[in-house]
Amino acid sequence: MTSEEFARLLESFTRAAESGDGARFASHFTEDAVYHDYIYGPHTGRAAIAEMMQELFHRDAADYRWEMFDPVCNGDLGYAWSLSSFTSTVPEFKGQRVVIDGMSRFVLRGGLIAEYRESVNGGVAMAQLGVAPERMAKVFRKWSGWLQQRPETQDYLARPRGSGRT
């Protein structure tokens, strides 16, 4: 995929996410794609990705906006920085406006997304929502566990310093 094609994919991808149309959003992914969401966890396959976007995310967020900036692509791997915002519809936090930034990693295949990962400081979002510190700590422990259990993290920790650099 060229950089220009990747930029067009990101524009279509974020507009679909904003729309709340799960099928439209999922159409940007391969049939076997995995979407790793920092709140809702991993979702595999178009049906699960569509459900996550439409039934989970848009259930909990209104006025959603997502823009990608500075996309880079080497053909089968792309990255972009983003800003996103929403208004919470979760009863406990209803009406709270949140804005966050993040980095997204896209594994690409056949013009579609085969794997999506994001790195977002969820603590910033939780602070804007007014989440209690004790609850934040519980979530951070869960996220820490996810990071430490990932195969990439395990491989990284098992290698001697400097052995993975090329």
C-alpha positions in Angstrom: 0.0 0.0 0.0 1.3 3.5 -0.8 1.4 6.3 1.6 -1.4 8.0 -0.3 -3.6 4.9 -0.3 -3.0 4.5 3.5 -4.0 8.1 4.1 -7.2 7.5 2.1 -7.9 4.3 4.1 -7.4 6.2 7.4 -9.9 8.9 6.3 -12.5 6.4 5.4 -11.8 4.3 8.5 -12.2 7.2 10.9 -15.4 8.5 9.2 -16.8 5.0 9.5 -15.9 4.9 13.2 -17.6 8.3 13.7 -20.7 7.1 12.0 -21.4 4.3 14.4 -22.2 1.9 11.5 -20.4 -1.3 12.6 -20.6 -3.0 9.2 -19.2 0.0 7.5 -16.4 0.2 10.0 -15.6 -3.5 9.8 -15.4 -3.4 6.0 -12.0 -1.8 6.4 -10.6 -5.0 7.9 -9.7 -8.4 6.5 -12.1 -11.3 7.4 -9.6 -12.6 10.1 -8.5 -9.2 11.4 -7.9 -8.4 15.1 -8.7 -5.0 16.6 -7.0 -4.5 19.9 -9.0 -1.8 21.7 -7.6 -0.3 24.9 -10.9 -0.3 26.6 -12.9 -3.3 25.2 -9.9 -5.6 24.5 -9.2 -7.7 21.4 -11.9 -8.4 18.8 -11.3 -10.9 16.0 -13.1 -11.0 12.7 -15.4 -8.4 11.0 -18.5 -9.4 12.9 -16.8 -8.9 16.3 -15.2 -5.7 15.2 -18.6 -4.4 13.9 -20.2 -5.3 17.2 -17.5 -3.7 19.3 -17.8 -0.4 17.4 -21.6 -0.3 17.1 -22.8 -2.1 20.3 -20.1 -1.2 22.8 -18.3 2.0 21.8 -21.3 3.9 20.4 -23.4 2.7 23.3 -21.0 4.4 25.7 -20.0 7.5 23.6 -21.8 10.2 21.7 -20.6 13.0 19.5 -17.6 10.8 18.6 -14.8 12.4 16.5 -11.6 10.8 15.4 -8.8 12.2 13.2 -5.5 10.7 12.1 -2.4 12.8 11.5 1.0 12.3 10.0 0.4 8.8 8.6 3.4 6.8 7.5 3.3 3.5 5.6 6.0 1.1 4.3 3.6 -1.0 2.3 2.3 -3.5 4.9 2.7 -1.6 8.1 1.3 1.9 8.9 1.3 4.3 11.8 -0.6 7.5 12.6 -1.0 9.9 15.5 -4.6 10.7 16.4 -6.9 12.9 18.3 -10.3 11.7 19.3 -13.2 13.0 21.4 -16.6 12.0 22.7 -19.2 12.7 25.3 -19.8 9.8 27.7 -23.3 8.2 27.7 -22.3 5.8 30.5 -24.8 6.7 33.3 -22.1 7.3 35.9 -20.2 9.7 33.7 -23.0 11.0 31.4 -22.3 14.2 29.7 -18.6 14.3 30.5 -16.5 15.4 27.4 -13.3 13.5 26.8 -10.4 14.3 24.4 -7.4 12.0 24.0 -4.4 11.5 21.7 -3.0 8.2 20.7 -0.7 6.3 18.3 -2.2 3.6 16.0 -0.4 0.7 14.4 -1.9 -1.0 11.3 -0.8 -4.3 9.8 -2.1 -4.1 6.2 -2.9 -6.9 3.8 -4.6 -6.6 0.4 -5.6 -3.0 0.9 -7.3 -3.7 4.2 -6.4 -3.7 7.9 -5.3 -7.2 9.2 -4.4 -6.0 12.7 -5.0 -2.8 14.6 -3.3 -1.8 17.9 -3.5 1.6 19.7 -1.5 3.2 22.4 -3.6 5.7 24.3 -3.1 7.2 27.8 -6.4 6.0 29.2 -5.6 7.7 32.5 -6.1 11.0 30.8 -9.6 9.9 29.6 -10.5 8.6 33.1 -9.4 11.8 34.8 -11.6 13.8 32.4 -14.5 11.5 33.2 -14.0 11.8 37.0 -13.2 8.2 37.6 -12.3 7.5 41.3 -8.6 6.9 41.9 -9.2 3.4 43.3 -11.1 2.4 40.2 -8.3 3.9 38.0 -5.7 1.8 39.8 -7.7 -1.4 39.2 -8.0 -0.6 35.5 -4.2 0.2 35.3 -3.4 -3.1 36.9 -5.5 -4.9 34.3 -3.8 -3.0 31.5 -0.4 -3.7 33.0 -1.3 -7.4 33.0 -2.4 -7.3 29.4 0.9 -5.7 28.4 3.1 -8.1 30.3 1.2 -11.1 29.0 1.5 -10.2 25.3 3.8 -12.5 23.3 5.8 -9.5 22.0 6.4 -8.4 25.5 7.5 -11.8 26.7 9.9 -12.1 23.7 11.3 -8.7 24.4 11.9 -9.5 28.1 13.5 -12.8 27.3 16.1 -11.3 25.0 19.4 -9.8 26.3 19.6 -6.0 26.0 20.4 -4.9 22.5 19.9 -8.3 20.9 16.6 -7.3 19.1 17.8 -4.1 17.5 18.7 -4.1 13.8 
